[in-house]
């Protein structure tokens, strides 16, 4: 499982010109599911996203990251992105052999979102499998890649 974590001041996703998800201060999560992912990867990734200390304790001292999205009562925008498993090492076209099949990926993606919602934080999503436009007001900018392989 791969997740691009972006600390944002705001973020929104539109499908066919309609806003389907919108958040204020928090995290924008671009989520890629591998064909080997299981519940264990989902659990680890949800905990990691929720507990990473990416926010300053004092807004006037933005260099000290001491609080998690949970601790600040932040919001989450979770967007499926199978292209995170695109392999570009050979040729000119990416291979998506390591991405989970759409049905399996949707099931795991939905379960990941459910785990995040169990915290009580505001969690918005894109539309799985749709062409989406994502607008991000990155804060920092802070962008991290989290990866958890199935064992």
C-alpha positions as CSV (number, residue, x, y, z in Angstrom):
1,X,0.0,0.0,0.0
2,X,1.2,3.5,-0.9
3,X,-0.1,6.8,0.4
4,X,1.0,10.3,-0.6
5,X,0.3,12.4,2.5
6,X,0.0,16.1,2.0
7,X,-0.5,18.6,4.8
8,X,-3.1,21.1,3.5
9,X,-4.8,24.3,4.4
10,X,-7.7,23.1,2.2
11,X,-8.3,20.5,-0.6
12,X,-11.2,19.5,-2.8
13,X,-12.0,17.0,-5.5
14,X,-14.4,17.4,-8.4
15,X,-15.9,14.9,-10.7
16,X,-17.7,16.1,-13.9
17,X,-17.5,19.7,-12.5
18,X,-19.2,18.8,-9.2
19,X,-17.4,19.0,-5.9
20,X,-17.6,15.5,-4.3
21,X,-15.2,16.0,-1.4
22,X,-13.9,19.1,0.3
23,X,-11.9,19.7,3.5
24,X,-10.2,22.5,5.4
25,X,-7.0,22.1,7.5
26,X,-5.8,18.5,7.5
27,X,-4.4,15.9,5.3
28,X,-4.9,15.1,1.6
29,X,-4.3,11.3,1.1
30,X,-3.7,9.8,-2.3
31,X,-4.1,6.0,-1.9
32,X,-2.7,3.2,-4.0
33,X,-3.6,-0.4,-3.3
34,X,-1.2,-3.2,-4.4
35,X,-2.4,-6.6,-5.5
36,X,-0.8,-8.1,-2.4
37,X,-2.4,-5.8,0.2
38,X,-4.4,-7.2,3.2
39,X,-6.1,-5.9,6.3
40,X,-2.7,-5.7,8.0
41,X,-1.5,-3.1,5.6
42,X,-4.7,-1.1,5.9
43,X,-4.5,-1.1,9.7
44,X,-0.9,0.0,9.8
45,X,-1.4,2.7,7.2
46,X,-4.5,4.1,8.9
47,X,-2.7,4.3,12.2
48,X,0.4,5.9,10.6
49,X,-1.7,8.6,8.7
50,X,-3.6,9.4,11.9
51,X,-0.7,9.5,14.3
52,X,2.1,11.1,12.2
53,X,3.1,14.4,13.8
54,X,2.9,16.8,10.9
55,X,1.4,19.9,12.5
56,X,3.0,22.5,14.7
57,X,2.0,22.7,18.3
58,X,2.1,26.5,18.0
59,X,1.0,28.1,14.7
60,X,3.7,30.8,15.3
61,X,6.4,28.2,15.3
62,X,5.7,26.1,12.2
63,X,9.1,24.4,12.3
64,X,8.3,22.1,15.3
65,X,6.0,19.3,14.3
66,X,4.4,18.0,17.5
67,X,0.8,17.2,16.7
68,X,-1.1,14.7,14.6
69,X,-4.2,15.3,12.5
70,X,-6.1,13.6,15.3
71,X,-4.7,16.0,17.9
72,X,-5.6,19.1,16.0
73,X,-9.1,17.8,15.0
74,X,-8.1,18.1,11.3
75,X,-9.9,16.8,8.3
76,X,-9.0,14.1,5.7
77,X,-9.6,14.0,2.0
78,X,-8.9,10.4,0.7
79,X,-8.5,9.8,-3.0
80,X,-7.9,6.5,-4.7
81,X,-4.9,6.6,-7.0
82,X,-4.0,3.3,-8.7
83,X,-1.2,5.1,-10.6
84,X,0.9,5.1,-7.5
85,X,1.8,1.6,-8.5
86,X,2.8,2.5,-12.1
87,X,6.2,1.0,-12.9
88,X,8.1,3.2,-15.4
89,X,11.4,1.4,-15.4
90,X,10.9,-0.2,-18.9
91,X,9.6,1.3,-22.1
92,X,7.6,4.5,-22.4
93,X,4.3,3.2,-21.0
94,X,3.8,2.6,-17.3
95,X,2.9,-1.0,-16.2
96,X,0.3,-1.4,-13.6
97,X,0.8,-5.1,-12.9
98,X,1.4,-4.4,-9.2
99,X,-1.9,-2.5,-8.7
100,X,-4.8,-4.4,-7.3
101,X,-7.7,-5.3,-9.6
102,X,-10.4,-2.6,-9.5
103,X,-12.9,-4.7,-7.5
104,X,-10.4,-5.8,-4.9
105,X,-8.9,-2.3,-4.7
106,X,-12.3,-0.7,-4.1
107,X,-13.1,-3.1,-1.3
108,X,-9.8,-2.4,0.4
109,X,-10.0,1.4,-0.2
110,X,-13.5,1.5,1.3
111,X,-12.3,-0.4,4.3
112,X,-9.3,2.0,4.7
113,X,-11.7,5.0,4.6
114,X,-14.0,3.3,7.2
115,X,-11.0,2.9,9.6
116,X,-10.3,6.6,9.2
117,X,-13.9,7.5,9.9
118,X,-14.0,5.5,13.1
119,X,-11.9,8.3,14.6
120,X,-14.8,10.8,14.4
121,X,-12.7,13.1,12.2
122,X,-14.3,14.6,9.1
123,X,-13.4,12.3,6.2
124,X,-14.2,13.1,2.6
125,X,-13.5,11.1,-0.5
126,X,-13.2,11.3,-4.2
127,X,-15.2,8.9,-6.4
128,X,-13.4,5.5,-6.9
129,X,-12.5,4.9,-10.5
130,X,-13.6,8.3,-11.8
131,X,-11.6,10.9,-13.6
132,X,-11.1,13.5,-10.8
133,X,-9.6,17.0,-10.5
134,X,-7.9,17.6,-7.2
135,X,-7.3,21.1,-5.9
136,X,-4.8,21.3,-3.1
137,X,-3.6,24.3,-1.0
138,X,-0.5,22.6,0.3
139,X,0.7,23.8,3.7
140,X,4.4,24.0,4.0
141,X,4.6,22.4,1.5
142,X,4.7,19.1,3.4
143,X,4.4,16.0,1.2
144,X,5.5,12.5,2.3
145,X,5.3,9.0,0.7
146,X,4.2,6.2,3.0
147,X,4.7,2.6,1.9
148,X,3.8,-0.7,3.5
149,X,4.4,-4.0,1.7
150,X,2.6,-7.1,2.5
151,X,4.7,-9.6,4.5
